[in-house]
């Protein structure tokens, strides 16, 4: 990623320690502008800040029990702007959970583990390579 362009990244997780660790990892390894949220509702309120990508926890019920889960938040994000890539994150290593997320139009699914940050970083690079190629293609198509 170009060092002079800040990628706006939203991190949404009800585990405060994991959320802070993830934020620190991203800030150390790339030029990100990061906003963190403990609930999906808080993230939804901030969508007008136009995030480039969102990393969203699957469960989100660790702090409050009557909050939206990750799938509900994902659906609302996609209703607001279907182009925002949302990477789902969960401690659940179940294929059914990953498939459910993909059916709800998540960009990808990552299991929380010691390699989660590296997988997330790689996925974000893929998102922006794809967007760069898409912009180049659109530029050429406009000139034809």
C-alpha positions in Angstrom: 0.0 0.0 0.0 1.2 3.5 -0.8 2.7 5.1 2.3 1.2 8.5 1.7 -2.4 7.3 1.4 -4.2 6.4 4.6 -6.6 3.5 4.5 -9.6 4.1 6.7 -10.2 0.9 8.6 -13.0 0.2 11.1 -12.4 -2.5 13.7 -15.5 -3.9 15.5 -15.0 -6.3 18.4 -16.5 -6.7 21.8 -13.2 -8.1 23.2 -11.4 -4.9 24.3 -8.0 -6.5 24.6 -8.2 -8.2 21.2 -9.5 -5.0 19.6 -6.6 -2.9 21.1 -4.1 -5.5 20.0 -5.5 -5.6 16.5 -5.4 -1.8 16.3 -1.8 -1.6 17.4 -0.8 -4.3 14.9 -2.3 -2.4 12.0 -0.9 0.9 13.1 2.6 -0.6 13.4 2.6 -2.2 10.0 0.9 0.2 7.6 -0.5 3.7 7.2 -4.0 3.2 8.5 -6.6 5.6 9.9 -8.4 3.4 12.4 -11.7 3.7 14.2 -12.6 1.1 16.8 -16.0 0.1 18.0 -17.2 -2.3 20.8 -20.6 -2.7 19.2 -22.0 -3.0 15.8 -24.5 -0.3 16.5 -21.6 2.2 17.1 -20.0 1.1 13.9 -23.3 1.7 12.0 -23.6 5.2 13.3 -20.1 6.0 12.0 -20.6 4.6 8.5 -20.8 8.2 7.2 -17.0 8.4 7.9 -16.7 6.2 4.8 -14.4 3.3 5.8 -12.4 1.7 3.1 -12.8 -1.7 4.9 -14.4 -3.1 8.0 -13.2 -6.0 10.2 -16.2 -7.2 12.1 -16.5 -9.8 14.9 -19.1 -12.5 14.4 -20.8 -12.6 17.8 -20.5 -9.2 19.5 -22.3 -10.2 22.6 -19.6 -10.1 25.2 -20.4 -6.6 26.7 -24.1 -6.3 26.2 -26.5 -9.2 25.5 -29.1 -7.2 23.6 -26.9 -6.0 20.8 -26.9 -6.9 17.1 -24.7 -9.9 16.2 -22.1 -9.6 13.4 -24.4 -11.0 10.7 -27.1 -8.4 11.5 -24.4 -5.6 11.4 -23.0 -7.0 8.1 -26.5 -6.9 6.5 -27.0 -3.3 7.6 -23.5 -2.3 6.3 -24.3 -3.9 3.0 -27.7 -2.2 2.8 -25.9 1.1 3.5 -23.1 0.6 1.0 -22.7 -2.8 -0.7 -19.2 -1.8 -1.9 -17.7 -1.6 1.6 -15.6 -4.8 2.0 -16.4 -6.5 5.3 -14.0 -9.2 6.7 -15.7 -11.3 9.4 -13.6 -12.4 12.3 -14.5 -15.0 14.9 -13.1 -17.4 17.4 -15.4 -20.1 15.9 -13.6 -22.4 13.6 -16.7 -23.8 12.0 -17.3 -24.1 8.2 -21.0 -23.4 8.8 -20.2 -20.0 10.3 -17.8 -19.1 7.5 -20.4 -20.1 4.8 -23.1 -18.1 6.6 -20.9 -15.0 6.5 -20.2 -15.5 2.8 -23.9 -15.9 2.1 -24.4 -12.5 3.7 -21.8 -11.0 1.4 -18.8 -10.8 3.6 -15.5 -10.4 1.7 -13.8 -13.1 3.7 -13.8 -14.9 7.0 -10.9 -15.2 9.4 -10.6 -17.3 12.5 -9.1 -15.5 15.6 -5.7 -17.2 16.1 -2.1 -16.3 16.3 -2.0 -15.9 12.5 -5.2 -13.8 12.2 -3.4 -10.5 11.9 -1.3 -11.7 9.0 -4.3 -13.1 7.2 -6.2 -9.9 7.7 -3.3 -7.8 6.4 -3.1 -10.1 3.3 -6.8 -9.8 2.6 -6.7 -6.0 2.9 -3.9 -5.9 0.4 -6.0 -8.1 -2.0 -9.0 -5.7 -1.6 -6.9 -2.7 -2.6 -5.1 -4.4 -5.5 -8.6 -5.4 -6.8 -9.9 -1.8 -6.3 -6.8 -0.4 -8.1 -7.3 -2.7 -11.1 -11.0 -1.9 -11.2 -10.2 1.9 -11.3 -7.7 1.4 -14.0 -10.2 -0.7 -16.1 -12.9 2.0 -15.6 -10.4 4.7 -16.7 -9.7 2.8 -19.9 -13.3 2.0 -20.6 -14.2 5.7 -20.3 -11.7 6.6 -23.0 -12.9 4.0 -25.5 
